[in-house]
């Protein structure tokens, strides 16, 4: 399969004025992905499916990612002249990342036996502008997975043929896979609580629960 | 009541003496018809238990019925999600008396590994009277067979008369249990206090 840069270049030629970005990936697999602007995502998806060299006819997986608002600290080395002597000083820069929801499509080609190409779309924010175009008309297999993302993350897919909750019941309020979802407080006594359960247990049974007893290490 | 020693002595001579209660319970205990009803991976073990290798038929419980109206026993085999719980209770209500419940596996008895989750019921005993609970994740078919034998023991020892007679012989006790509704975050009510109360913690 051709490189992601090449796909991006051909996409740019076929669909001019389309914003495309290649997102790096720092994990060992290094699987980079293509970030598409939501307005043109449908055309991009059609191109990827129908292009003779790609023929990405199989959408194996659709996932949601929740990115809440966060302060990101990055360390930058700067050269500063102090009393005539040049010194290298480390500086931390805080940048505010605005919250958004992300949808990830993993695309393969059954016919040409290659893949995956990872396609990403982002919403504007996490509150009211959570609309993205549905790619179900392009890959029919995305239907239930997009419903799942709608259910658990709250991304509204425009153009989806049947957008309803799929895992939670219809009366359910909220999106449980979001980072800030607060589950109903129905903690129950556990004889051996640990980690997050220990925190909950301390709240509900303050006398009973003692801190975990760590086994003594013999020298 | 006939003396046990005399009864056994008579049996050796080929004379069988029994009571109506024993005969009635013997018949019922040896033809428990379970419901074909699986929720998760425990159901695979339930299938294995009914197949040739483990052969649940030896205990008179091989006739898995596809309709709750013909079943005596509900094996809650697997994780009961909050979305599924009202349907489980509804199916139980559709079963005719006498009916029994086996909670099979960690999930059905307590929520198991999903206990702290937002979407899984912390045990089917919140809504239904459980007769036998099998621990395990999933329990082996032998464990299910043991549970069936435990249930048979329970049926054999039921009294037909008196104040502690079983539910199906006591017209005052209702066999139907309220079906919980779907709430905004949890089931409503989250438990049936008539069936289940949180365990008292001794300090």
Interface residues (C-beta under 8 A of the other chain):
Chain A: X167 X168 X169 X170 X171 X172 X173 X174 X176 X181 X183 X184 X186 X187 X188 X189 X190 X196 X197 X200 X205 X207 X208
Chain B: X82 X83 X115 X116 X117 X118 X119 X122 X182 X183 X184 X185 X186 X190 X198 X199 X201 X203
